[in-house]
């Protein structure tokens, strides 16, 4: 199961002073229960805990992306597209890493991530989840978001289109479940999504 999906900024490695990693959108599927915690639970405390967990994941994804770019010797991918060409998702840095229990989640989790232009996309999964399916789902979600939201820069219109992001997640990642999708089914879901937003 997917526990969280997030979109965040990726800073250029040489631009360490230009700003911090910023979570632009996150969706948490299910809450972490911690019955051994003696402190009283409140909705605000749970929201802040989820926010801290998601930000910790975003920072680790940013670090992993930066390290992968340094190790490969490639220039930072914090470049804006030069034209109206489609975003090259197959060339985007990507990876997987594990989070130990208690750091930041109570149970161990696996994170699948993708860095495209100056945006990071990540899925936080159960440790035993199918990683190939998770990676293909994440690439599909990133492609759909770039196609339907016309994302070119981190803050252009992403924050104003949370409802569209939720519409994509409801169809392609319902309740945090990874789906085995063939091309025809993806096309049908895309048509359904496009029809829903043209009304």
C-alpha positions in Angstrom: 0.0 0.0 0.0 1.1 3.6 -0.6 1.1 5.6 2.6 1.9 9.0 1.0 2.4 10.8 -2.3 4.2 14.0 -2.4 5.4 16.7 -4.8 8.2 19.0 -3.6 10.9 21.4 -4.9 14.4 20.3 -5.8 17.1 22.9 -5.4 20.1 23.0 -7.7 23.2 21.5 -5.9 25.2 24.7 -6.4 22.3 26.9 -5.1 22.5 25.8 -1.4 21.6 29.3 -0.2 18.6 29.9 -2.4 16.0 28.3 -0.3 14.9 25.2 1.5 13.1 22.1 0.2 9.4 22.9 0.1 6.5 20.5 -0.1 4.1 21.7 -2.7 1.5 18.9 -2.4 1.1 15.8 -0.3 -1.6 13.2 0.1 -1.4 10.8 3.1 -3.4 7.6 2.8 -4.2 6.4 6.3 -2.8 7.6 9.6 -0.1 6.3 11.8 -1.4 4.9 15.0 0.9 5.0 18.0 -0.9 3.5 21.0 2.2 3.6 23.2 2.4 7.4 23.0 1.0 8.7 26.3 0.4 12.2 25.0 -3.2 13.1 24.2 -4.0 12.8 20.5 -5.5 15.8 18.6 -6.3 16.5 15.0 -3.8 19.3 15.0 -1.0 17.2 16.5 -1.6 14.4 14.0 -1.6 17.0 11.1 1.7 18.4 12.3 3.3 15.0 12.7 2.3 14.0 9.1 3.6 17.4 7.9 7.0 16.7 9.6 7.1 13.2 8.2 6.4 14.3 4.7 9.0 17.1 4.9 11.6 14.6 6.2 10.9 12.4 3.1 11.1 15.4 0.8 14.5 16.4 2.2 15.9 12.9 1.8 14.6 12.7 -1.8 16.3 16.0 -2.5 19.6 14.7 -1.1 19.4 11.4 -3.0 18.7 13.3 -6.2 21.6 15.6 -5.6 24.0 12.7 -4.8 22.9 10.7 -7.9 23.6 13.7 -10.1 27.0 14.3 -8.5 27.9 10.6 -8.9 26.9 10.4 -12.5 28.7 13.6 -13.4 25.6 15.1 -15.0 24.7 18.7 -14.8 21.8 19.5 -12.4 18.4 19.0 -13.8 17.1 22.2 -12.4 16.8 23.6 -15.9 13.6 24.8 -17.3 12.5 23.3 -20.6 14.0 25.0 -23.7 10.8 24.7 -25.8 7.4 23.0 -25.8 9.0 19.6 -26.0 7.6 16.9 -23.7 9.4 16.5 -20.4 11.9 13.6 -20.7 10.8 11.4 -17.8 12.9 8.4 -19.0 16.1 10.5 -18.4 15.0 11.9 -15.1 17.0 10.8 -12.0 15.1 8.2 -9.9 15.7 5.8 -7.1 14.6 3.9 -4.1 15.6 4.0 -0.5 14.4 2.6 2.8 13.4 4.4 5.9 14.2 2.6 9.2 11.4 2.2 11.8 11.1 5.4 13.8 12.8 7.6 11.2 10.4 9.3 10.5 7.6 6.7 10.5 6.8 4.3 13.3 7.3 1.3 10.9 9.9 0.8 8.2 8.9 2.2 4.8 10.3 2.3 1.3 10.4 5.5 -0.8 10.3 5.5 -4.6 11.3 8.9 -6.0 11.6 10.7 -9.3 13.3 14.1 -9.9 12.0 16.0 -13.0 13.2 19.5 -13.8 13.0 21.2 -10.4 10.2 19.0 -9.0 10.5 15.9 -6.9 7.8 13.2 -6.8 7.8 10.4 -4.2 5.7 7.5 -3.1 6.1 6.2 0.5 5.3 2.5 0.5 5.1 -0.5 2.8 8.5 -2.2 3.0 7.2 -5.3 1.1 5.5 -3.4 -1.8 6.2 -4.3 -5.5 8.9 -1.7 -6.4 8.6 -2.2 -10.2 4.9 -1.5 -10.0 5.5 1.5 -7.7 8.1 3.0 -10.1 5.9 2.6 -13.1 3.0 4.1 -11.2 5.1 7.1 -10.1 6.3 7.7 -13.7 2.7 7.5 -14.9 1.5 10.0 -12.2 4.4 12.4 -13.0 3.6 12.2 -16.8 -0.1 12.8 -16.1 0.6 15.8 -13.8 2.9 17.4 -16.4 0.5 16.8 -19.2 -2.7 17.9 -17.5 -1.4 20.6 -15.2 1.3 21.9 -17.7 3.9 22.0 -14.9 7.1 23.7 -16.0 8.2 25.4 -12.8 7.6 24.4 -9.1 5.3 27.2 -8.1 3.6 28.3 -11.3 0.2 26.8 -10.9 0.6 23.6 -8.9 -0.6 25.1 -5.6 -3.8 26.3 -7.2 -4.7 23.0 -8.8 -4.8 20.6 -5.8 -8.3 19.5 -7.0 -6.9 18.3 -10.3 -4.1 16.5 -8.6 -6.6 14.8 -6.3 -8.7 13.9 -9.4 -5.7 12.1 -10.9 -4.9 10.4 -7.7 -8.4 9.2 -7.2 -8.3 7.5 -10.6 -4.8 6.2 -10.8 -3.9 5.6 -7.1 -7.3 5.0 -5.4 -7.1 4.9 -1.6 -3.3 4.4 -1.9 -3.6 1.2 -3.9 -1.1 0.5 -6.7 -2.9 -0.7 -9.8 -1.8 -2.9 -12.6 -2.8 -0.8 -15.6 -2.5 -1.6 -19.3 -2.3 1.2 -21.9 -5.9 0.9 -23.0 -7.1 1.3 -19.4 -4.8 4.2 -18.8 -6.2 5.9 -21.9 -9.8 5.3 -20.8 -9.0 6.7 -17.3 -7.3 9.8 -19.0 -10.4 10.4 -21.1 -12.6 10.1 -18.1 -10.4 12.6 -16.2 -10.3 15.0 -19.2 -14.1 14.8 -19.6 -14.7 15.5 -15.9 -12.6 18.7 -16.1 -14.0 20.1 -19.3 -17.5 20.3 -17.7 
